[in-house]
Amino acid sequence: MLTKQIKIEYTEHKDLSAFDPLEQKLIQSAREATSLSHAPYSEFYVGAAVLLDDQTILKGANQENASYPLCNCAEQVCLNHAMMAHPKSTVTAMAVAVKTDKEGFELPVSPCGACRQIILEQEHRQASNMKIYLVAKTNVVYVFDSIKSLIPLYFQFK
């Protein structure tokens, strides 16, 4: 059997001063969006923010339902908001933040598999990558040049 290890490429920052003011605003917007989350079941509040090519920042938050398959992730809500309100814009970056009192979430949390695929489809749709900022409760931020780093075995497009 042939095996190959997949290397995930990202940069880690432990201080928000490493980012320019627009990046800081995007990160702060994702954190603020956690307060818009409806998560009475999981108490796992996720906020997302996207930066468009005209420097507009839009937010989204997870919306839970008692029937879990009917929930909407923050990343999906945010991208849908962006594409409905600004259909001709390009999403240049997305920040995702989590707020929870649960143990074990001190480091950034990655989008779920479904959201990774949805973000990948957006990159394909706009024919350009978007930077992904995963934001911890602390000031730790992981930065990826593309969602492809988080979903290396993605579905191939024509």
C-alpha positions as CSV (number, residue, x, y, z in Angstrom):
1,M,0.0,0.0,0.0
2,L,1.3,3.4,-0.9
3,T,0.8,6.1,1.7
4,K,1.3,9.9,1.5
5,Q,1.1,12.4,4.3
6,I,-0.8,15.6,3.6
7,K,0.8,18.7,4.9
8,I,-1.5,21.5,6.0
9,E,0.1,24.9,5.3
10,Y,-0.8,27.8,7.5
11,T,0.7,30.6,9.6
12,E,0.0,31.0,13.3
13,H,-0.2,34.4,14.9
14,K,-0.4,35.0,18.6
15,D,-0.9,38.7,18.5
16,L,-3.5,40.6,16.5
17,S,-1.0,43.5,16.0
18,A,0.6,41.2,13.3
19,F,-2.4,42.1,11.1
20,D,-3.2,45.2,9.2
21,P,-6.2,47.3,10.3
22,L,-8.6,45.8,7.7
23,E,-7.6,42.3,8.7
24,Q,-8.1,43.2,12.4
25,K,-11.6,44.6,11.5
26,L,-12.5,41.4,9.7
27,I,-11.3,39.3,12.7
28,Q,-13.2,41.6,15.1
29,S,-16.4,41.3,12.9
30,A,-16.3,37.5,13.1
31,R,-16.0,37.7,16.9
32,E,-18.9,40.2,17.0
33,A,-21.0,37.9,14.9
34,T,-20.9,35.2,17.6
35,S,-23.4,37.3,19.5
36,L,-25.8,36.9,16.5
37,S,-25.6,33.1,16.8
38,H,-28.7,31.1,17.8
39,A,-27.2,28.1,19.6
40,P,-29.5,27.1,22.5
41,Y,-28.7,23.4,22.1
42,S,-25.0,23.3,21.6
43,E,-24.0,26.6,23.3
44,F,-21.4,26.7,20.6
45,Y,-21.6,30.2,19.1
46,V,-19.9,30.6,15.7
47,G,-19.5,33.9,13.9
48,A,-18.1,34.4,10.4
49,A,-17.2,37.5,8.5
50,V,-16.2,37.9,4.9
51,L,-14.2,40.7,3.2
52,L,-15.3,41.6,-0.3
53,D,-13.1,43.0,-3.0
54,D,-14.5,46.5,-2.4
55,Q,-13.6,46.2,1.3
56,T,-17.2,45.6,2.5
57,I,-17.4,43.3,5.5
58,L,-20.4,41.1,6.0
59,K,-21.3,38.9,8.9
60,G,-23.0,35.6,9.5
61,A,-23.7,33.4,12.5
62,N,-24.7,29.8,13.1
63,Q,-28.5,29.2,13.4
64,E,-29.4,26.0,15.2
65,N,-32.6,24.0,15.1
66,A,-33.8,21.2,17.4
67,S,-33.5,19.0,14.3
68,Y,-29.7,19.3,13.9
69,P,-29.6,18.5,10.2
70,L,-31.6,21.7,9.6
71,C,-29.0,23.9,11.3
72,N,-27.1,26.5,9.3
73,C,-23.4,27.1,9.9
74,A,-22.0,30.6,10.3
75,E,-19.8,30.2,7.2
76,Q,-22.8,29.2,5.1
77,V,-25.0,32.0,6.4
78,C,-22.2,34.5,5.8
79,L,-21.4,33.4,2.2
80,N,-25.1,33.2,1.3
81,H,-25.5,36.7,2.7
82,A,-22.6,38.0,0.6
83,M,-23.7,36.4,-2.6
84,M,-27.3,37.5,-2.3
85,A,-26.4,41.1,-1.3
86,H,-23.3,41.4,-3.6
87,P,-23.6,38.8,-6.4
88,K,-20.9,40.3,-8.5
89,S,-18.3,40.7,-5.7
90,T,-15.4,38.5,-5.0
91,V,-14.8,37.3,-1.4
92,T,-11.2,37.9,-0.7
93,A,-11.1,36.6,2.9
94,M,-13.2,34.9,5.6
95,A,-12.7,34.9,9.4
96,V,-14.4,32.4,11.6
97,A,-14.6,32.8,15.4
98,V,-16.0,30.6,18.1
99,K,-17.4,31.6,21.5
100,T,-18.1,28.8,24.0
101,D,-17.6,28.0,27.7
102,K,-16.9,24.4,26.8
103,E,-13.5,22.9,27.7
104,G,-10.9,22.3,24.9
105,F,-11.6,25.2,22.6
106,E,-8.6,27.4,23.3
107,L,-7.2,27.1,19.8
108,P,-8.9,28.0,16.6
109,V,-11.7,25.8,15.3
110,S,-11.9,24.7,11.7
111,P,-15.0,24.8,9.5
112,C,-16.9,21.5,9.3
113,G,-16.5,19.4,6.2
114,A,-19.7,20.7,4.6
115,C,-18.6,24.3,5.0
116,R,-15.1,23.5,3.7
117,Q,-16.7,22.2,0.5
118,I,-19.1,25.3,0.3
119,I,-16.1,27.7,0.7
120,L,-14.2,25.7,-1.9
121,E,-17.2,26.0,-4.3
122,Q,-17.1,29.8,-3.7
123,E,-13.4,29.9,-4.6
124,H,-14.2,28.0,-7.7
125,R,-17.2,30.2,-8.6
126,Q,-15.1,33.4,-8.3
127,A,-12.0,31.8,-9.8
128,S,-9.8,33.0,-6.9
129,N,-8.7,31.9,-3.5
130,M,-9.8,33.5,-0.3
131,K,-7.7,33.9,2.8
132,I,-9.1,32.0,5.8
133,Y,-8.6,33.3,9.3
134,L,-9.5,30.9,12.1
135,V,-9.8,32.8,15.3
136,A,-9.4,31.4,18.9
137,K,-10.9,32.8,22.1
138,T,-7.4,34.0,22.8
139,N,-5.5,36.1,20.2
140,V,-4.3,33.0,18.4
141,V,-5.2,33.1,14.7
142,Y,-4.4,30.5,12.0
143,V,-4.2,32.0,8.5
144,F,-4.6,29.8,5.4
145,D,-4.1,31.1,1.8
146,S,-7.0,29.0,0.6
147,I,-9.6,26.6,1.9
148,K,-7.8,24.0,-0.2
149,S,-5.2,23.8,2.6
150,L,-8.0,22.5,4.9
151,I,-9.6,20.2,2.3
152,P,-6.7,18.9,0.2
153,L,-8.7,15.9,-1.2
154,Y,-11.5,18.0,-2.5
155,F,-13.9,17.1,-5.3
156,Q,-12.4,17.9,-8.7
157,F,-14.0,20.5,-11.0
158,K,-14.0,20.5,-14.7
